[in-house]
Amino acid sequence: MTLRSLIARLTPHRRTAFSRPAGPLALAMATVALLALATETAAAQSFFSGGESRLRRSHSQRSPSADALRMLDIGRTYLLNDQAALGRTQREILIEQHPGTGEAEEARRLIARSLERAAAERAPAPAVKPVVAPAQRRLNALDEELRLTAGDRIFFPEASADLGTKARVALGAQARWLKRHANLSVVVEGHADDRGDRGFNAELAKRRADAVRARLGEEGVEDARIATVVYGKDQPVATCTSGECTAQNRRVVTRVDDPARTRAQKPPVPAATPAGLNSWRRE
């Protein structure tokens, strides 16, 4: 707005009976008004320009943090809805887009914790060792000593309870071990392979156990210290068909006696088959 136009707006366009041309005083007043208007306009423009600048600076400072906080909350929501993969992806995006913020550090910590939790869930549970009573530990140690020192088992020919030379030597070693441990008793377990029916194998296993007991008695071990138990073919150590393999099941095992263990493991001995012990068949 020019000075002339301002003066024109401040002075009437039509002359009246009482009007007169604008003089120097009117021009001075118009000039002062124009300067005041210009000053107010400049101040207003400066104020609004500065406010916009401050708003932009505030937005540039607060907006990334607010966006990061929102993304962090979205990640938590995914986790609450059992969507761990989406939650982790949201946190990775947060870290990429807003590095150096506190929310990014929190996202890194949460990702690390979730990875540790996942690894712990995949890891196998630690094996729980069975609790072994002191008496059972002592019994196991004595069984192991007998096995390593004298041998704890002997083997038999097929469908036979006869003791061979190796069996007699092994039983002599067992007898010497028992003489050194005069306060111990033993239980002799009779076993058989799967040739023949259950009754036949039970009777054959009993004959084998009785033969071992008698031989230990001949070697000087008191009969009262030796008990027998019969398993027949119910506890094979090898499941196979070849002759060399099934020979492992035709055995007698000598263990340090524990009356409670013997009572718990002792099975009933079925009667032999009518065909007697001189014949056998495969079930």
C-alpha positions in Angstrom: 0.0 0.0 0.0 1.5 3.3 -1.1 1.4 6.6 0.7 -0.9 8.1 -1.9 -3.4 5.3 -1.7 -3.4 5.4 2.1 -4.0 9.1 2.0 -6.8 8.5 -0.5 -8.4 6.0 1.9 -8.1 8.4 4.9 -9.5 11.4 3.0 -13.1 11.5 1.6 -13.5 11.1 -2.2 -16.4 13.5 -2.3 -16.3 17.0 -1.2 -19.0 18.3 1.0 -20.0 21.8 1.9 -17.8 21.6 4.9 -14.8 19.7 3.4 -11.5 21.2 2.4 -8.4 19.9 0.7 -6.0 17.8 2.8 -3.2 19.9 4.2 0.3 19.1 5.6 -1.2 17.9 8.9 -3.3 15.3 7.2 -0.3 14.1 5.2 1.8 13.8 8.4 -0.9 11.8 10.2 -1.2 9.4 7.2 2.5 8.9 7.1 2.6 8.1 10.9 -0.3 5.6 10.4 1.4 4.0 7.5 4.7 3.5 9.4 2.8 2.1 12.4 1.0 -0.4 10.1 4.2 -1.4 8.4 5.9 -2.0 11.7 3.0 -4.1 13.0 2.9 -6.1 9.8 6.6 -6.9 10.0 6.3 -7.9 13.6 3.5 -10.2 12.9 5.3 -11.8 10.0 8.4 -12.3 12.2 6.3 -13.9 14.9 4.6 -16.3 12.7 7.7 -17.2 10.8 9.6 -17.8 14.1 6.7 -20.0 15.4 6.8 -22.1 12.3 10.5 -22.5 12.6 10.2 -23.5 16.3 7.4 -26.0 15.4 9.5 -27.6 12.7 12.5 -27.9 15.1 10.2 -29.4 17.8 8.7 -31.8 15.3 12.1 -32.9 14.1 13.2 -33.5 17.7 10.2 -35.3 19.0 8.7 -37.1 16.0 11.5 -39.8 15.6 11.3 -40.6 19.3 7.6 -40.8 19.3 7.6 -43.0 16.2 10.2 -45.3 17.8 8.1 -45.5 20.9 5.1 -46.4 18.8 7.1 -49.1 17.0 8.3 -50.5 20.3 4.7 -50.7 21.5 3.7 -52.5 18.3 6.5 -55.1 19.0 5.1 -55.7 22.5 1.6 -56.2 21.1 2.9 -58.8 18.7 4.6 -60.7 21.5 1.4 -60.6 23.6 -0.4 -62.2 20.7 2.2 -65.0 20.4 3.7 -63.5 17.2 7.3 -63.4 18.2 8.7 -63.3 14.7 6.7 -60.2 13.8 7.6 -58.6 17.1 11.3 -59.2 16.4 11.0 -57.8 12.8 9.3 -54.7 14.2 12.2 -54.1 16.6 14.8 -54.6 13.9 13.0 -52.0 11.8 13.0 -49.7 14.8 16.8 -50.1 15.2 17.4 -49.5 11.6 15.3 -46.4 11.3 16.0 -44.8 14.7 19.6 -45.7 15.6 21.0 -44.1 18.7 17.7 -43.6 20.4 16.8 -45.1 23.8 14.0 -47.0 22.2 16.5 -48.6 19.8 18.7 -49.7 22.7 15.6 -51.2 24.4 14.7 -53.0 21.2 18.3 -54.5 21.1 18.0 -55.7 24.7 14.6 -57.3 24.1 15.8 -59.0 20.9 18.8 -60.5 22.8 16.6 -61.7 25.6 14.1 -63.3 23.2 17.0 -65.1 21.5 18.4 -66.4 24.8 14.9 -67.6 25.7 14.5 -69.4 22.4 17.9 -71.1 22.8 17.0 -72.2 26.3 13.8 -73.7 25.0 15.6 -75.6 22.3 18.3 -76.9 24.6 17.6 -80.4 26.0 16.7 -80.6 29.6 19.6 -81.6 31.8 19.5 -85.3 32.6 18.3 -86.0 36.1 20.5 -88.5 37.8 18.6 -91.1 39.7 19.0 -90.9 43.4 20.8 -94.0 44.6 20.6 -95.0 48.3 23.9 -95.5 50.1 23.1 -99.2 50.5 22.4 -99.6 46.8 25.6 -97.8 45.9 27.6 -100.2 48.1 25.9 -103.2 46.5 26.6 -101.9 43.0 30.3 -101.4 43.9 30.6 -104.9 45.2 29.0 -106.3 42.0 31.5 -104.3 40.0 34.4 -105.6 42.1 33.3 -109.2 41.6 32.9 -108.7 37.9 36.4 -107.1 37.5 38.2 -109.4 39.9 36.7 -112.8 39.3 34.1 -112.5 36.5 30.4 -112.6 37.3 29.1 -115.0 34.6 29.6 -118.3 32.9 28.1 -119.7 29.7 26.6 -123.0 28.6 26.2 -125.1 25.5 22.9 -125.1 23.8 20.1 -127.0 25.7 22.8 -128.0 28.3 23.5 -127.4 32.0 27.0 -129.0 31.9 30.0 -127.0 33.2 32.9 -126.7 30.8 36.5 -126.1 31.7 36.3 -122.4 31.4 33.2 -122.3 33.6 35.0 -124.3 36.3 38.0 -121.9 36.2 35.6 -118.9 36.5 33.7 -120.4 39.4 37.0 -121.1 41.2 37.9 -117.4 40.9 34.4 -116.5 42.2 34.8 -118.8 45.2 38.2 -117.2 46.1 36.6 -113.8 46.0 33.7 -114.9 48.2 36.2 -116.4 50.7 37.9 -113.0 51.0 34.4 -111.4 51.6 33.2 -113.9 54.1 30.4 -111.6 55.3 28.7 -111.6 51.9 26.2 -113.8 50.2 25.4 -114.2 46.6 22.4 -114.9 44.4 22.9 -117.1 41.3 20.7 -116.1 38.3 19.8 -118.8 35.8 19.1 -117.7 32.2 18.4 -119.4 28.8 18.0 -118.5 25.2 14.7 -118.5 23.3 14.9 -122.1 22.0 12.1 -124.1 23.5 8.9 -123.0 25.3 8.8 -121.0 28.5 8.5 -124.0 30.8 11.4 -125.8 29.2 13.7 -122.8 29.3 12.8 -122.1 33.0 13.6 -125.6 34.0 16.9 -125.5 32.0 17.9 -122.2 33.6 17.2 -123.7 37.0 19.4 -126.7 36.3 22.2 -124.3 35.3 21.8 -122.2 38.5 21.9 -125.4 40.6 25.0 -126.6 38.8 26.8 -123.3 39.6 25.7 -123.4 43.2 26.9 -126.9 43.6 30.3 -126.1 42.1 30.8 -123.1 44.4 30.0 -125.4 47.3 32.7 -127.8 46.1 35.1 -124.8 46.0 34.5 -124.2 49.7 31.7 -121.6 49.7 29.0 -122.4 52.4 25.7 -123.4 50.8 23.8 -121.0 53.1 25.5 -118.1 51.4 24.3 -119.0 47.9 20.7 -118.4 46.7 19.3 -119.1 43.3 16.8 -117.3 41.1 15.5 -118.4 37.7 14.6 -116.1 34.8 14.5 -118.6 31.9 14.4 -116.6 28.6 12.8 -113.5 30.1 15.9 -111.4 30.4 18.0 -111.8 27.2 21.1 -109.6 26.9 21.1 -110.1 23.1 18.2 -110.2 20.7 19.4 -112.0 17.5 19.2 -115.2 15.5 22.8 -116.3 14.9 24.2 -119.1 17.1 27.2 -117.0 18.3 24.8 -114.2 19.4 22.2 -116.3 21.1 25.0 -118.0 23.1 25.2 -114.8 25.2 21.8 -115.6 26.7 22.7 -119.1 27.8 24.3 -117.9 31.0 24.4 -117.8 34.8 25.2 -114.5 36.5 26.5 -114.3 40.1 25.6 -111.1 42.0 26.1 -110.0 45.5 23.0 -110.8 47.4 20.4 -108.3 48.3 17.3 -110.0 49.7 15.0 -107.1 48.7 16.3 -107.1 45.1 16.0 -110.9 44.9 12.4 -110.9 46.1 11.5 -108.1 43.6 13.1 -109.7 40.6 12.3 -113.4 41.2 9.7 -114.6 38.7 7.5 -117.6 39.1 9.0 -120.8 37.6 6.5 -122.4 35.2 6.3 -126.1 34.9 8.3 -127.9 32.3 6.6 -129.2 29.1 5.2 -132.7 29.0 7.9 -133.6 26.4 10.5 -133.3 29.2 13.9 -131.8 29.1 15.4 -134.0 26.4 13.6 -132.2 23.6 13.0 -128.6 22.7 11.4 -126.5 20.0 11.5 -122.9 18.9 8.4 -120.8 19.9 
